[in-house]
């Protein structure tokens, strides 16, 4: 049996439900198809569960160092009940997931299908034995952890960022392959829970996309908590060693072998596009499986859009939601058109201290030929950080010397994930850095030092003025 809709949305992640709601509110019939869990990565295996676990880990960390604040609490008496930690996480995740699903199922003009969607043509999708048709189809299928072809990986029972979230027992020694955003958040989290942790990274340093001094400061902070780093690891091989997991590595320093109780593979993600039947619709993908889209998220096939992680234009909840905003605005609101190229890249790394990032790094700005000025200040010179006893990190702002526009910033330190937004807003407004420099901020805060940093810009470097 065929059913026709004004719109079909495949996937109930961050973008899909809100786009479906927009159609429904416009008195348009819409079908939304979800094969597994409502809320996608963010609610089920990403932001919500990981940040909930990070919060529990932070409490354990604070309890162990309470004496440094004059609070007498023997560090040896601090114990982590992983069953209770996981139960708290599940309550929070379940409330978000159930709330979203109930909202969708109770929405007028919206029909929810539970099952695996596959394209039958550019205008039809099959699910659960039915064929749905529409002139407008929106793909929002997200991604999953990438499993690399390391020698021996098929012989061990490894963990991913999804399966680790369900672990009830604390690993004695967690070996993490991958020294980037996901791997480092889990590294610090499990170290604070009480596990020994070793991070293996094939690059010569952590976080190769960040400026070197930022990455070095993060590494220093993690190593201070007892996390072992094995950098420049080549020819990674995995094997069982009795009840343990062994990673053979060739590093410039240290033993050629790392042995732990469990191994987490955290080396990126791949889009969930390989089993959608995209070839039947004629939708093009790139070499990595991401769906190719234009500046308004349209695929090469008229009437089909791709939103969220599956289009490779941003692997974050906030970029997926912005994809929805772009598509909905262009479909329902008319002029002015909204475009992907208007988006300023921004994100946070939720280690402790957190890293807030926006725009270009110093290296990125120079590579693009900008003539730049840099403002920088360590967190040790920020009163609020000193008062809170959290002085790790730094602020760094990159300014175009010709236009005086802010090109990018890195804030690593207490409150950085919030403080970065003042810079994001100024960049979005496209006003010169002096607007922010001359703005009065509240004392004592971390954000109040941003104008100070902007008032201490260094000399011009880089391309010609």
N, C-alpha and C positions, 0 to 999 in steps of 0.2 A: 504494500500500500504506500502510495506517495502522499506526502503532505507538503504544502507550499507555505512558505513564510516570507515576510518582508525582509527578514535578516536571519542568518544563522551564525552563531558564535561558537567556535570550537575551543573549549578550554575555559575553566572557571578560576583562572589565576587572578592577578591584580587588575588587569585591564578588562577582561571579558565580562564579568558581572556588571560593571558600571556602564559599559557600552550597551549591554542588553537592557539595562534599566532605562537608558536614554531613549532607546527605540520604544520600549513599552510605554514610557511617559508621553511619547509623541503619538500614542494610539496606533503603533505599528506592531504587528505580530512578530515575535522573535523566538527562536529556539536556541537554547544554550545546552551544549553537550559537554559532559565531564566524565571521563572514564575512571577516575580514582577519587581524589580528595578535593573538595571545594576549598578555594583559597590558594591553591598552587604551592609553589616552593615557599613563599614568604611565611604563610601561616603554618604550614605543616612540617617543613624540613629546613627552613631558612631563618628569617629574621626573628619570628616569634619564639620558637623553641631555643635557638642559640642565645638570644639576648636574655631569655629567662634563665638559662643555665649559667650564663656569664654573671648574672646578678647574684646567684647563689654562690658562685666561686668567689666573687668579690667579698661577700660577707665572711667567708672562711678566711680569706686573706686579711681582712681588717681585724678579725678576731685574734689572729696570731700576732699581729703587730700593735695590739691595743696598748701595750705597755709604753710605746713610744709617745703616746698621747696622755700618759699619766693614768691610764685605766689598767688596773691589775687584773689580768685574766690569763692564767697560765697557758702558754701556747700549746703545751703538750696535751692539755685537756680538750683541745678543739678537735672534734671528730665530724666527718661528713657522712651522713646517711644517704647514700645514693638512691635508695628506694624512695625516700621522702623527697629528695631533689627531683627525681623523675616524676613522681606523683604531682608535685606542684607544676612542673612543666606541662604535663598532660592535661591538667585542669584548665590551664590558660589557653593551650592550643585548642582543646575541644570546645571551649566557649566561643572562640573566634570562628572556628570552622562551622560549628552548628548554627551560630547566629547568621553567618553568611548564607548557608544553604537554606535555612528557613525563610530568610528574606527573599531569596530567589524563587523558592517554591510558592510563596504567597503572593507573588507579583502578578498583577493582571496583565494580560497580553503576552505573558512569557511562559513557555513550556520547557521544563527541564527534562533532559534525557540523560540517563546514566549508561554509559557504554563507550566503546571504542569507535570513534568517527573515522571514516575513510572516504576520500573523494571517489565518486563514480564518474564525475565529469566536472567541468568548470562551474556548473550550476547545481550539482547534486551531491549529497553526502549520505552514506549509509550508516546506520547505527542500530544495533539491537534488532536486526531483521527488517527495519524500515528504511525507506529512502526519503530524505528531506530535500526539498528544492528551494532555491532562492536566487534572486538576482544580485544579492549582496552577502558575501561570506567573509567572516573575520577569523583569522587563525591566531590563537593565543595559547599555544601548547607548552610553552616553557622549555626547561632543559633538565638535565640530570648529570651526576658526576661522571667525568671522563675516566675511563679505565685504560691506562697506557699498556703498551705491549712489552712490559719489562720481562726479561727472562725469569721464569719461575713463578710468575704471578698467578698462573692457572693452577699452581700446586699448593697455594696457601689460602687460608680463610682470612682474607683481609677485610678491613672496615672501610666504609665510605662516609662522607659527611651526613648521609641519610641514616645508615645503619648504626653509626656511633651514637646517634641521638637516643637510641633505645637501649643502650647498654646499662644494665642494672648493677653490674659489678665494676668496681674501680680497677682499671688496668694497673698492674704492678709497674710496667715500663711501656709506655706508648711510644712507638716509633712512627713519626709522621713524615711521609714522603711528599714534599712540597712546602716551600718556605714563602708562600704568598698569603693572601688575605684570609682564606678559609683555614689553611693549615696553622697559621699563627694564632688565630682566635681560639682554636681548639687546643693548641699547645699550652697557652697560658691558662685556659680554663681548667684543663686536666692537671696541670702542675699545681694549681691552687686547690684542687680537690684532693691532691695527695699523691698523684702518680709521678714517677720519674718520666721525663719526656726528652726525646731526642728528635730534632728536626733535621731532615736531609734535604738539601737543595742543590740542584745541578749547577745553578749559576754561581759566580764567585761571591755574590752577596744576596741578602734577602731583598725582596721587593724591588726588582730591577727597574720597575717603571717610576719609582720615586727618586728624588734627588739623593745623592749618596749620604749627605749628613743626616737626612731624615731617616733613611734606612738604618744607618749606623746607630742612631739614637734608639730606635726601636729594638735593634739587636742587643744593645747594652742593657736596656730595661729588662728584656726577657732573660738574658743570661744572668742578671742580678737575682732573678728568682729561681735560678738553678736549672734552667732549660739549656740542654746541650745543643750546639749547632755544628752540623757537618756540611760545610759549603764546598762548592766546586766539585760536587760528587759526580763522577762519570761512571758509565757502565753499571748502573744500579741493577742488582740481581737479588731476587727474593727466594727464600727457601725455609722449610721447617727445620727446626733444630730441637728434636724432642717435643716438649710442650711449648717451645718458644718459636718466635719468628726471627729470622736472620736476614739482614740486608747487607749484601756485599757491595762496598763502594770503593772507588779510587779517589781519595781526596789528597790535597796537598799536605794536610796535617792529620794526625790521629790514626787510630787503628783502621785497617781496611774492612773491618766487619763491625756491624752494630747489631746487637741481639736484644730483643724485647719480648714482652708477653703478647702484644698485639700490634698490628700495623695499620695505620690509617693512610689511605691513598687520597691525596688532596692536590691534584694537578690540573684543575680546571673543570669545565663543564662542556657538554655537547647538547645541541638542541634536539627536542623530541620530534623530529621531522621525518625520520627514516621509515615510519610505518603508517603514514597518512594517505598514501596513494597520490602524492602530489603530481606524479608523472601523468596520471589520468586527467588532471586538471590543466596540465601544461605549466605549472608554477615552477619557476627557476629557483635553484638553490646554488650556493657557492661551494667551494671545495670542502668546507668544514660542515656543510649541511644546513647553514643558516639560509633562511628565505631572503632572497634579494628584494629590497623595497626602494621606492623613490623617496623624495623629501617629504611626502605626505603619507608614508607607510603603505602605499599601493604596490602590489606585486606587478609583475609583467602581464598578468591576466586581468583584464578589465573586470571590476566587480569583486575582486578578492584582495583583501588587506592582510598584513601580518603584524602583530603587535607583541611587545614583550620580548623575553629572552630569545625566542626562536628567530628573531630577525637580526640578531648580532649587533644591534645599535645601542646596547646598554644592558648590562646584566644585573640590574638593580630593581627593587620594587618601585622606587620613585621614577625611574625612567619608563617602566612599564605603564605606570599610571599616567605619565605624561604622554605616552603613545595614545592612550585612550583619549586624553584631552585634545590632542591634535586631530585625531580622526573625528571625534564627536563635534568639535568646533567647525570643522570643514564640511561636515555633512548637514549639520543642523543650524549653524549660526551664520554661515555666509562670510562675507568680508569683515575684517581682513583675514586672509588665509593664514593658518598657522603651519609652521614647517619644522621638521626635525632639525634643520641646520640652525634654527634659532636657539636651540637648547645649549646651555652652558654645562659642560661635563662637571659633575660634582659627586662626591661619595665620601664615605668614612670607613676607616678600619677600626673595628671595635675591640682592639686590644686595650690594655690599661697601662699608660695613658692612651686615650683614643687619638687617632689621626683624622683631622678634617681636611679635605682636599677639594680645590676648585680650579678649573682652568689648566693653564700650562705650568709645568715645572720650569726651573731656570734652564735646564738642559733643553727642554722642549721649545722654549721661547727662543733660545739662541739658534737652535736647529732650523727654526722658521725664519731666521734672518732679522729678528727684532733687535733693536737697540734698547737695552734695558737698564733699569736701576733696581737694586735689591735692598730691601729692609729686613733686618733679622734681629731677634732678641731671644736669649735663652729663658726658659721658664724660671730659672733661679733668680731672675731680676723682675719677676712679677709678684707683687705683694700677696695677691690672693692665693697663688700657688704656694708661697712660703707659709702662709697662715694655715693652709690646709695640710701642709706637710707633703705636698706632691709637686716636686720641682723638676721632675724629669721632662725633657722635651724642649721644644723651641717653636717660635713663630717665624715665618718667612713669607714675604710678599714680593711678587715680581710685577714691576710697573714698566709700561712702554715709555721710553724716554721722549718719544716724539709727541704722542697724543696725551700722555699723562693718564691713560686708562690702565686699570689694573688688569694684568694678563692672567694672573693665577696666584694661588697662595697655598701654603701648607701650614697647618697649625697642629702640632703634636704636643698634647698636654692635657691637664685636667680641664674639662669643659670644652675641649676643642671641637667636638662634634656639634655643639651648639654655637660657639663663638664664630665658626666659619661662615654662618649664615649672614652676618653683617657684610662680609665681603661678597658673598654670592649676590646679595640684593643690590649692592653698588655696581657690580659688574653687569647685572641685568638691566639696570637703569642707564648704563653707558654714560656715566658721569665721571669726571676726573677723580683721581685718588684724593685730591684736596678736599672734596666734599666730605669724605669720611674722616680725613685728617682733622678737619675743623669742627667735627661733630663732638659734642660733649657726651661722654659715656658715664655710666654710674660707677662709683667707687664704693667698696673694693670688689672688682670683678676681673675676670680674665680678659673680657672683651675691651675693657678700657685701655689696654695697652696696644690695641691695634692702631688707633690714631698716633700713639707715640712712635710705633715702629714706622709708620708712614712719614712721620716727621724727621726720621733719621735715615732716609734713603742714601745709599752709597753712590759712588760715581758711575757714570755711564759706561757700559761695556757692550760688546756685540757689534751688530751691523751699523752701517752709516746712518747718521741723522738726516 
